[in-house]
Amino acid sequence: MPKMKTNSGAKKRFALTGSGKIKRKHAFKSHILTKKTTKQKRNLTQTGLVASCDEKNVKHMLCI
């Protein structure tokens, strides 16, 4: 059986934590920032965690 290939887009976007959860970045932080409040932009800067219902798909893309 051939080796599984990691999804290139997924490996750039997700990272694994020490406890096995998957970190992600927030969307809506790249452009059109003038109409967003400072608080909104500050909160989008922080990393989040992938929802439990999506973890299976992300782990499959990362070959975990």
mmCIF file of the N, C-alpha and C atoms, coordinates in Angstrom:
data_MODEL
# 
_entry.id   MODEL 
# 
loop_
_atom_site.group_PDB 
_atom_site.id 
_atom_site.type_symbol 
_atom_site.label_atom_id 
_atom_site.label_alt_id 
_atom_site.label_comp_id 
_atom_site.label_asym_id 
_atom_site.label_entity_id 
_atom_site.label_seq_id 
_atom_site.pdbx_PDB_ins_code 
_atom_site.Cartn_x 
_atom_site.Cartn_y 
_atom_site.Cartn_z 
_atom_site.occupancy 
_atom_site.B_iso_or_equiv 
_atom_site.pdbx_formal_charge 
_atom_site.auth_seq_id 
_atom_site.auth_comp_id 
_atom_site.auth_asym_id 
_atom_site.auth_atom_id 
_atom_site.pdbx_PDB_model_num 
ATOM 1   N N  . MET A 1 1  ? 0.837   -1.184 0.000  1.00 0.00 ? 1  MET A N  1 
ATOM 2   C CA . MET A 1 1  ? 0.000   0.000  0.000  1.00 0.00 ? 1  MET A CA 1 
ATOM 3   C C  . MET A 1 1  ? 0.884   1.249  0.000  1.00 0.00 ? 1  MET A C  1 
ATOM 4   N N  . PRO A 1 2  ? 0.561   2.264  -0.816 1.00 0.00 ? 2  PRO A N  1 
ATOM 5   C CA . PRO A 1 2  ? 1.417   3.452  -0.866 1.00 0.00 ? 2  PRO A CA 1 
ATOM 6   C C  . PRO A 1 2  ? 1.273   4.314  0.393  1.00 0.00 ? 2  PRO A C  1 
ATOM 7   N N  . LYS A 1 3  ? 2.266   5.174  0.588  1.00 0.00 ? 3  LYS A N  1 
ATOM 8   C CA . LYS A 1 3  ? 2.219   6.093  1.728  1.00 0.00 ? 3  LYS A CA 1 
ATOM 9   C C  . LYS A 1 3  ? 1.085   7.095  1.532  1.00 0.00 ? 3  LYS A C  1 
ATOM 10  N N  . MET A 1 4  ? 0.521   7.562  2.642  1.00 0.00 ? 4  MET A N  1 
ATOM 11  C CA . MET A 1 4  ? -0.493  8.615  2.572  1.00 0.00 ? 4  MET A CA 1 
ATOM 12  C C  . MET A 1 4  ? 0.200   9.959  2.457  1.00 0.00 ? 4  MET A C  1 
ATOM 13  N N  . LYS A 1 5  ? -0.337  10.835 1.631  1.00 0.00 ? 5  LYS A N  1 
ATOM 14  C CA . LYS A 1 5  ? 0.243   12.164 1.475  1.00 0.00 ? 5  LYS A CA 1 
ATOM 15  C C  . LYS A 1 5  ? -0.524  13.166 2.339  1.00 0.00 ? 5  LYS A C  1 
ATOM 16  N N  . THR A 1 6  ? 0.225   14.011 3.027  1.00 0.00 ? 6  THR A N  1 
ATOM 17  C CA . THR A 1 6  ? -0.370  15.085 3.813  1.00 0.00 ? 6  THR A CA 1 
ATOM 18  C C  . THR A 1 6  ? -0.898  16.149 2.866  1.00 0.00 ? 6  THR A C  1 
ATOM 19  N N  . ASN A 1 7  ? -2.073  16.679 3.179  1.00 0.00 ? 7  ASN A N  1 
ATOM 20  C CA . ASN A 1 7  ? -2.640  17.761 2.385  1.00 0.00 ? 7  ASN A CA 1 
ATOM 21  C C  . ASN A 1 7  ? -1.795  19.017 2.601  1.00 0.00 ? 7  ASN A C  1 
ATOM 22  N N  . SER A 1 8  ? -1.234  19.567 1.506  1.00 0.00 ? 8  SER A N  1 
ATOM 23  C CA . SER A 1 8  ? -0.309  20.706 1.608  1.00 0.00 ? 8  SER A CA 1 
ATOM 24  C C  . SER A 1 8  ? -0.968  21.938 2.205  1.00 0.00 ? 8  SER A C  1 
ATOM 25  N N  . GLY A 1 9  ? -2.225  22.192 1.835  1.00 0.00 ? 9  GLY A N  1 
ATOM 26  C CA . GLY A 1 9  ? -2.915  23.352 2.384  1.00 0.00 ? 9  GLY A CA 1 
ATOM 27  C C  . GLY A 1 9  ? -3.179  23.201 3.872  1.00 0.00 ? 9  GLY A C  1 
ATOM 28  N N  . ALA A 1 10 ? -3.486  21.981 4.302  1.00 0.00 ? 10 ALA A N  1 
ATOM 29  C CA . ALA A 1 10 ? -3.794  21.736 5.712  1.00 0.00 ? 10 ALA A CA 1 
ATOM 30  C C  . ALA A 1 10 ? -2.552  21.863 6.581  1.00 0.00 ? 10 ALA A C  1 
ATOM 31  N N  . LYS A 1 11 ? -1.406  21.413 6.092  1.00 0.00 ? 11 LYS A N  1 
ATOM 32  C CA . LYS A 1 11 ? -0.198  21.472 6.929  1.00 0.00 ? 11 LYS A CA 1 
ATOM 33  C C  . LYS A 1 11 ? 0.263   22.906 7.151  1.00 0.00 ? 11 LYS A C  1 
ATOM 34  N N  . LYS A 1 12 ? -0.126  23.830 6.249  1.00 0.00 ? 12 LYS A N  1 
ATOM 35  C CA . LYS A 1 12 ? 0.201   25.245 6.430  1.00 0.00 ? 12 LYS A CA 1 
ATOM 36  C C  . LYS A 1 12 ? -0.764  25.929 7.397  1.00 0.00 ? 12 LYS A C  1 
ATOM 37  N N  . ARG A 1 13 ? -1.954  25.397 7.560  1.00 0.00 ? 13 ARG A N  1 
ATOM 38  C CA . ARG A 1 13 ? -3.009  26.085 8.302  1.00 0.00 ? 13 ARG A CA 1 
ATOM 39  C C  . ARG A 1 13 ? -3.243  25.552 9.706  1.00 0.00 ? 13 ARG A C  1 
ATOM 40  N N  . PHE A 1 14 ? -2.863  24.319 9.985  1.00 0.00 ? 14 PHE A N  1 
ATOM 41  C CA . PHE A 1 14 ? -3.163  23.714 11.282 1.00 0.00 ? 14 PHE A CA 1 
ATOM 42  C C  . PHE A 1 14 ? -1.883  23.280 11.979 1.00 0.00 ? 14 PHE A C  1 
ATOM 43  N N  . ALA A 1 15 ? -1.927  23.280 13.312 1.00 0.00 ? 15 ALA A N  1 
ATOM 44  C CA . ALA A 1 15 ? -0.801  22.806 14.115 1.00 0.00 ? 15 ALA A CA 1 
ATOM 45  C C  . ALA A 1 15 ? -1.345  21.997 15.278 1.00 0.00 ? 15 ALA A C  1 
ATOM 46  N N  . LEU A 1 16 ? -0.571  21.020 15.709 1.00 0.00 ? 16 LEU A N  1 
ATOM 47  C CA . LEU A 1 16 ? -0.988  20.139 16.796 1.00 0.00 ? 16 LEU A CA 1 
ATOM 48  C C  . LEU A 1 16 ? -0.476  20.686 18.129 1.00 0.00 ? 16 LEU A C  1 
ATOM 49  N N  . THR A 1 17 ? -1.314  20.653 19.152 1.00 0.00 ? 17 THR A N  1 
ATOM 50  C CA . THR A 1 17 ? -0.886  21.061 20.487 1.00 0.00 ? 17 THR A CA 1 
ATOM 51  C C  . THR A 1 17 ? -0.305  19.843 21.209 1.00 0.00 ? 17 THR A C  1 
ATOM 52  N N  . GLY A 1 18 ? 0.256   20.089 22.376 1.00 0.00 ? 18 GLY A N  1 
ATOM 53  C CA . GLY A 1 18 ? 0.840   19.005 23.163 1.00 0.00 ? 18 GLY A CA 1 
ATOM 54  C C  . GLY A 1 18 ? -0.186  17.987 23.606 1.00 0.00 ? 18 GLY A C  1 
ATOM 55  N N  . SER A 1 19 ? -1.413  18.440 23.850 1.00 0.00 ? 19 SER A N  1 
ATOM 56  C CA . SER A 1 19 ? -2.459  17.530 24.326 1.00 0.00 ? 19 SER A CA 1 
ATOM 57  C C  . SER A 1 19 ? -3.188  16.825 23.177 1.00 0.00 ? 19 SER A C  1 
ATOM 58  N N  . GLY A 1 20 ? -2.813  17.126 21.925 1.00 0.00 ? 20 GLY A N  1 
ATOM 59  C CA . GLY A 1 20 ? -3.416  16.436 20.784 1.00 0.00 ? 20 GLY A CA 1 
ATOM 60  C C  . GLY A 1 20 ? -4.543  17.195 20.110 1.00 0.00 ? 20 GLY A C  1 
ATOM 61  N N  . LYS A 1 21 ? -4.847  18.395 20.592 1.00 0.00 ? 21 LYS A N  1 
ATOM 62  C CA . LYS A 1 21 ? -5.867  19.206 19.931 1.00 0.00 ? 21 LYS A CA 1 
ATOM 63  C C  . LYS A 1 21 ? -5.240  19.900 18.721 1.00 0.00 ? 21 LYS A C  1 
ATOM 64  N N  . ILE A 1 22 ? -6.083  20.458 17.862 1.00 0.00 ? 22 ILE A N  1 
ATOM 65  C CA . ILE A 1 22 ? -5.584  21.088 16.642 1.00 0.00 ? 22 ILE A CA 1 
ATOM 66  C C  . ILE A 1 22 ? -5.840  22.586 16.701 1.00 0.00 ? 22 ILE A C  1 
ATOM 67  N N  . LYS A 1 23 ? -4.756  23.367 16.571 1.00 0.00 ? 23 LYS A N  1 
ATOM 68  C CA . LYS A 1 23 ? -4.859  24.826 16.577 1.00 0.00 ? 23 LYS A CA 1 
ATOM 69  C C  . LYS A 1 23 ? -5.172  25.315 15.169 1.00 0.00 ? 23 LYS A C  1 
ATOM 70  N N  . ARG A 1 24 ? -5.853  26.465 15.098 1.00 0.00 ? 24 ARG A N  1 
ATOM 71  C CA . ARG A 1 24 ? -6.167  27.083 13.821 1.00 0.00 ? 24 ARG A CA 1 
ATOM 72  C C  . ARG A 1 24 ? -6.153  28.588 13.994 1.00 0.00 ? 24 ARG A C  1 
ATOM 73  N N  . LYS A 1 25 ? -6.129  29.304 12.870 1.00 0.00 ? 25 LYS A N  1 
ATOM 74  C CA . LYS A 1 25 ? -6.215  30.759 12.902 1.00 0.00 ? 25 LYS A CA 1 
ATOM 75  C C  . LYS A 1 25 ? -7.626  31.178 12.562 1.00 0.00 ? 25 LYS A C  1 
ATOM 76  N N  . HIS A 1 26 ? -7.997  32.390 12.992 1.00 0.00 ? 26 HIS A N  1 
ATOM 77  C CA . HIS A 1 26 ? -9.312  32.919 12.671 1.00 0.00 ? 26 HIS A CA 1 
ATOM 78  C C  . HIS A 1 26 ? -9.340  33.485 11.255 1.00 0.00 ? 26 HIS A C  1 
ATOM 79  N N  . ALA A 1 27 ? -10.506 33.438 10.653 1.00 0.00 ? 27 ALA A N  1 
ATOM 80  C CA . ALA A 1 27 ? -10.711 34.034 9.336  1.00 0.00 ? 27 ALA A CA 1 
ATOM 81  C C  . ALA A 1 27 ? -11.032 35.523 9.497  1.00 0.00 ? 27 ALA A C  1 
ATOM 82  N N  . PHE A 1 28 ? -11.184 36.217 8.383  1.00 0.00 ? 28 PHE A N  1 
ATOM 83  C CA . PHE A 1 28 ? -11.585 37.630 8.329  1.00 0.00 ? 28 PHE A CA 1 
ATOM 84  C C  . PHE A 1 28 ? -10.544 38.586 8.908  1.00 0.00 ? 28 PHE A C  1 
ATOM 85  N N  . LYS A 1 29 ? -9.249  38.259 8.820  1.00 0.00 ? 29 LYS A N  1 
ATOM 86  C CA . LYS A 1 29 ? -8.211  39.129 9.363  1.00 0.00 ? 29 LYS A CA 1 
ATOM 87  C C  . LYS A 1 29 ? -7.238  39.572 8.270  1.00 0.00 ? 29 LYS A C  1 
ATOM 88  N N  . SER A 1 30 ? -7.566  39.345 7.003  1.00 0.00 ? 30 SER A N  1 
ATOM 89  C CA . SER A 1 30 ? -6.589  39.617 5.950  1.00 0.00 ? 30 SER A CA 1 
ATOM 90  C C  . SER A 1 30 ? -6.782  40.953 5.250  1.00 0.00 ? 30 SER A C  1 
ATOM 91  N N  . HIS A 1 31 ? -8.004  41.371 5.000  1.00 0.00 ? 31 HIS A N  1 
ATOM 92  C CA . HIS A 1 31 ? -8.227  42.652 4.305  1.00 0.00 ? 31 HIS A CA 1 
ATOM 93  C C  . HIS A 1 31 ? -9.581  43.224 4.703  1.00 0.00 ? 31 HIS A C  1 
ATOM 94  N N  . ILE A 1 32 ? -9.864  44.431 4.224  1.00 0.00 ? 32 ILE A N  1 
ATOM 95  C CA . ILE A 1 32 ? -11.059 45.207 4.616  1.00 0.00 ? 32 ILE A CA 1 
ATOM 96  C C  . ILE A 1 32 ? -11.100 45.337 6.145  1.00 0.00 ? 32 ILE A C  1 
ATOM 97  N N  . LEU A 1 33 ? -10.001 45.831 6.703  1.00 0.00 ? 33 LEU A N  1 
ATOM 98  C CA . LEU A 1 33 ? -9.884  45.935 8.153  1.00 0.00 ? 33 LEU A CA 1 
ATOM 99  C C  . LEU A 1 33 ? -10.336 47.293 8.682  1.00 0.00 ? 33 LEU A C  1 
ATOM 100 N N  . THR A 1 34 ? -10.575 48.258 7.787  1.00 0.00 ? 34 THR A N  1 
ATOM 101 C CA . THR A 1 34 ? -10.912 49.604 8.250  1.00 0.00 ? 34 THR A CA 1 
ATOM 102 C C  . THR A 1 34 ? -12.286 49.657 8.910  1.00 0.00 ? 34 THR A C  1 
ATOM 103 N N  . LYS A 1 35 ? -13.212 48.852 8.438  1.00 0.00 ? 35 LYS A N  1 
ATOM 104 C CA . LYS A 1 35 ? -14.557 48.898 9.009  1.00 0.00 ? 35 LYS A CA 1 
ATOM 105 C C  . LYS A 1 35 ? -14.733 47.998 10.228 1.00 0.00 ? 35 LYS A C  1 
ATOM 106 N N  . LYS A 1 36 ? -13.705 47.223 10.572 1.00 0.00 ? 36 LYS A N  1 
ATOM 107 C CA . LYS A 1 36 ? -13.781 46.363 11.750 1.00 0.00 ? 36 LYS A CA 1 
ATOM 108 C C  . LYS A 1 36 ? -13.224 47.110 12.957 1.00 0.00 ? 36 LYS A C  1 
ATOM 109 N N  . THR A 1 37 ? -13.815 46.854 14.111 1.00 0.00 ? 37 THR A N  1 
ATOM 110 C CA . THR A 1 37 ? -13.371 47.537 15.322 1.00 0.00 ? 37 THR A CA 1 
ATOM 111 C C  . THR A 1 37 ? -12.027 46.972 15.781 1.00 0.00 ? 37 THR A C  1 
ATOM 112 N N  . THR A 1 38 ? -11.339 47.759 16.596 1.00 0.00 ? 38 THR A N  1 
ATOM 113 C CA . THR A 1 38 ? -10.037 47.333 17.129 1.00 0.00 ? 38 THR A CA 1 
ATOM 114 C C  . THR A 1 38 ? -10.185 46.065 17.957 1.00 0.00 ? 38 THR A C  1 
ATOM 115 N N  . LYS A 1 39 ? -11.253 46.000 18.740 1.00 0.00 ? 39 LYS A N  1 
ATOM 116 C CA . LYS A 1 39 ? -11.509 44.822 19.577 1.00 0.00 ? 39 LYS A CA 1 
ATOM 117 C C  . LYS A 1 39 ? -11.709 43.581 18.719 1.00 0.00 ? 39 LYS A C  1 
ATOM 118 N N  . GLN A 1 40 ? -12.455 43.743 17.632 1.00 0.00 ? 40 GLN A N  1 
ATOM 119 C CA . GLN A 1 40 ? -12.731 42.623 16.734 1.00 0.00 ? 40 GLN A CA 1 
ATOM 120 C C  . GLN A 1 40 ? -11.438 42.109 16.103 1.00 0.00 ? 40 GLN A C  1 
ATOM 121 N N  . LYS A 1 41 ? -10.595 43.045 15.636 1.00 0.00 ? 41 LYS A N  1 
ATOM 122 C CA . LYS A 1 41 ? -9.321  42.664 15.013 1.00 0.00 ? 41 LYS A CA 1 
ATOM 123 C C  . LYS A 1 41 ? -8.386  42.007 16.019 1.00 0.00 ? 41 LYS A C  1 
ATOM 124 N N  . ARG A 1 42 ? -8.374  42.523 17.253 1.00 0.00 ? 42 ARG A N  1 
ATOM 125 C CA . ARG A 1 42 ? -7.517  41.961 18.298 1.00 0.00 ? 42 ARG A CA 1 
ATOM 126 C C  . ARG A 1 42 ? -7.930  40.534 18.634 1.00 0.00 ? 42 ARG A C  1 
ATOM 127 N N  . ASN A 1 43 ? -9.234  40.287 18.710 1.00 0.00 ? 43 ASN A N  1 
ATOM 128 C CA . ASN A 1 43 ? -9.720  38.944 19.021 1.00 0.00 ? 43 ASN A CA 1 
ATOM 129 C C  . ASN A 1 43 ? -9.496  37.967 17.879 1.00 0.00 ? 43 ASN A C  1 
ATOM 130 N N  . LEU A 1 44 ? -9.476  38.454 16.638 1.00 0.00 ? 44 LEU A N  1 
ATOM 131 C CA . LEU A 1 44 ? -9.222  37.585 15.496 1.00 0.00 ? 44 LEU A CA 1 
ATOM 132 C C  . LEU A 1 44 ? -7.755  37.182 15.403 1.00 0.00 ? 44 LEU A C  1 
ATOM 133 N N  . THR A 1 45 ? -6.875  37.943 16.058 1.00 0.00 ? 45 THR A N  1 
ATOM 134 C CA . THR A 1 45 ? -5.444  37.640 16.032 1.00 0.00 ? 45 THR A CA 1 
ATOM 135 C C  . THR A 1 45 ? -5.126  36.356 16.790 1.00 0.00 ? 45 THR A C  1 
ATOM 136 N N  . GLN A 1 46 ? -5.882  36.109 17.868 1.00 0.00 ? 46 GLN A N  1 
ATOM 137 C CA . GLN A 1 46 ? -5.605  34.941 18.703 1.00 0.00 ? 46 GLN A CA 1 
ATOM 138 C C  . GLN A 1 46 ? -5.957  33.644 17.973 1.00 0.00 ? 46 GLN A C  1 
ATOM 139 N N  . THR A 1 47 ? -5.262  32.588 18.335 1.00 0.00 ? 47 THR A N  1 
ATOM 140 C CA . THR A 1 47 ? -5.533  31.288 17.721 1.00 0.00 ? 47 THR A CA 1 
ATOM 141 C C  . THR A 1 47 ? -6.734  30.642 18.388 1.00 0.00 ? 47 THR A C  1 
ATOM 142 N N  . GLY A 1 48 ? -7.405  29.786 17.636 1.00 0.00 ? 48 GLY A N  1 
ATOM 143 C CA . GLY A 1 48 ? -8.535  29.034 18.166 1.00 0.00 ? 48 GLY A CA 1 
ATOM 144 C C  . GLY A 1 48 ? -8.272  27.548 18.037 1.00 0.00 ? 48 GLY A C  1 
ATOM 145 N N  . LEU A 1 49 ? -9.239  26.755 18.415 1.00 0.00 ? 49 LEU A N  1 
ATOM 146 C CA . LEU A 1 49 ? -9.131  25.305 18.285 1.00 0.00 ? 49 LEU A CA 1 
ATOM 147 C C  . LEU A 1 49 ? -10.165 24.814 17.284 1.00 0.00 ? 49 LEU A C  1 
ATOM 148 N N  . VAL A 1 50 ? -9.828  23.769 16.571 1.00 0.00 ? 50 VAL A N  1 
ATOM 149 C CA . VAL A 1 50 ? -10.763 23.163 15.619 1.00 0.00 ? 50 VAL A CA 1 
ATOM 150 C C  . VAL A 1 50 ? -11.894 22.507 16.412 1.00 0.00 ? 50 VAL A C  1 
ATOM 151 N N  . ALA A 1 51 ? -13.109 22.679 15.946 1.00 0.00 ? 51 ALA A N  1 
ATOM 152 C CA . ALA A 1 51 ? -14.272 22.095 16.618 1.00 0.00 ? 51 ALA A CA 1 
ATOM 153 C C  . ALA A 1 51 ? -14.174 20.566 16.602 1.00 0.00 ? 51 ALA A C  1 
ATOM 154 N N  . SER A 1 52 ? -14.766 19.947 17.613 1.00 0.00 ? 52 SER A N  1 
ATOM 155 C CA . SER A 1 52 ? -14.667 18.489 17.758 1.00 0.00 ? 52 SER A CA 1 
ATOM 156 C C  . SER A 1 52 ? -15.287 17.753 16.579 1.00 0.00 ? 52 SER A C  1 
ATOM 157 N N  . CYS A 1 53 ? -16.331 18.345 15.963 1.00 0.00 ? 53 CYS A N  1 
ATOM 158 C CA . CYS A 1 53 ? -16.981 17.682 14.836 1.00 0.00 ? 53 CYS A CA 1 
ATOM 159 C C  . CYS A 1 53 ? -16.111 17.719 13.572 1.00 0.00 ? 53 CYS A C  1 
ATOM 160 N N  . ASP A 1 54 ? -15.155 18.662 13.497 1.00 0.00 ? 54 ASP A N  1 
ATOM 161 C CA . ASP A 1 54 ? -14.277 18.771 12.326 1.00 0.00 ? 54 ASP A CA 1 
ATOM 162 C C  . ASP A 1 54 ? -12.922 18.112 12.531 1.00 0.00 ? 54 ASP A C  1 
ATOM 163 N N  . GLU A 1 55 ? -12.619 17.706 13.756 1.00 0.00 ? 55 GLU A N  1 
ATOM 164 C CA . GLU A 1 55 ? -11.295 17.169 14.059 1.00 0.00 ? 55 GLU A CA 1 
ATOM 165 C C  . GLU A 1 55 ? -10.958 15.932 13.235 1.00 0.00 ? 55 GLU A C  1 
ATOM 166 N N  . LYS A 1 56 ? -11.913 15.063 13.027 1.00 0.00 ? 56 LYS A N  1 
ATOM 167 C CA . LYS A 1 56 ? -11.664 13.825 12.280 1.00 0.00 ? 56 LYS A CA 1 
ATOM 168 C C  . LYS A 1 56 ? -11.199 14.132 10.861 1.00 0.00 ? 56 LYS A C  1 
ATOM 169 N N  . ASN A 1 57 ? -11.877 15.087 10.189 1.00 0.00 ? 57 ASN A N  1 
ATOM 170 C CA . ASN A 1 57 ? -11.503 15.435 8.826  1.00 0.00 ? 57 ASN A CA 1 
ATOM 171 C C  . ASN A 1 57 ? -10.128 16.091 8.757  1.00 0.00 ? 57 ASN A C  1 
ATOM 172 N N  . VAL A 1 58 ? -9.823  16.962 9.699  1.00 0.00 ? 58 VAL A N  1 
ATOM 173 C CA . VAL A 1 58 ? -8.532  17.653 9.702  1.00 0.00 ? 58 VAL A CA 1 
ATOM 174 C C  . VAL A 1 58 ? -7.404  16.658 9.976  1.00 0.00 ? 58 VAL A C  1 
ATOM 175 N N  . LYS A 1 59 ? -7.617  15.754 10.920 1.00 0.00 ? 59 LYS A N  1 
ATOM 176 C CA . LYS A 1 59 ? -6.600  14.747 11.212 1.00 0.00 ? 59 LYS A CA 1 
ATOM 177 C C  . LYS A 1 59 ? -6.352  13.835 10.016 1.00 0.00 ? 59 LYS A C  1 
ATOM 178 N N  . HIS A 1 60 ? -7.396  13.554 9.268  1.00 0.00 ? 60 HIS A N  1 
ATOM 179 C CA . HIS A 1 60 ? -7.245  12.735 8.062  1.00 0.00 ? 60 HIS A CA 1 
ATOM 180 C C  . HIS A 1 60 ? -6.410  13.469 7.017  1.00 0.00 ? 60 HIS A C  1 
ATOM 181 N N  . MET A 1 61 ? -6.627  14.793 6.888  1.00 0.00 ? 61 MET A N  1 
ATOM 182 C CA . MET A 1 61 ? -5.839  15.587 5.944  1.00 0.00 ? 61 MET A CA 1 
ATOM 183 C C  . MET A 1 61 ? -4.378  15.683 6.364  1.00 0.00 ? 61 MET A C  1 
ATOM 184 N N  . LEU A 1 62 ? -4.138  15.671 7.700  1.00 0.00 ? 62 LEU A N  1 
ATOM 185 C CA . LEU A 1 62 ? -2.776  15.769 8.223  1.00 0.00 ? 62 LEU A CA 1 
ATOM 186 C C  . LEU A 1 62 ? -2.129  14.405 8.395  1.00 0.00 ? 62 LEU A C  1 
ATOM 187 N N  . CYS A 1 63 ? -2.843  13.339 8.067  1.00 0.00 ? 63 CYS A N  1 
ATOM 188 C CA . CYS A 1 63 ? -2.346  11.957 8.207  1.00 0.00 ? 63 CYS A CA 1 
ATOM 189 C C  . CYS A 1 63 ? -1.946  11.644 9.646  1.00 0.00 ? 63 CYS A C  1 
ATOM 190 N N  . ILE A 1 64 ? -2.808  12.008 10.571 1.00 0.00 ? 64 ILE A N  1 
ATOM 191 C CA . ILE A 1 64 ? -2.552  11.721 12.004 1.00 0.00 ? 64 ILE A CA 1 
ATOM 192 C C  . ILE A 1 64 ? -3.405  10.538 12.420 1.00 0.00 ? 64 ILE A C  1 
# 
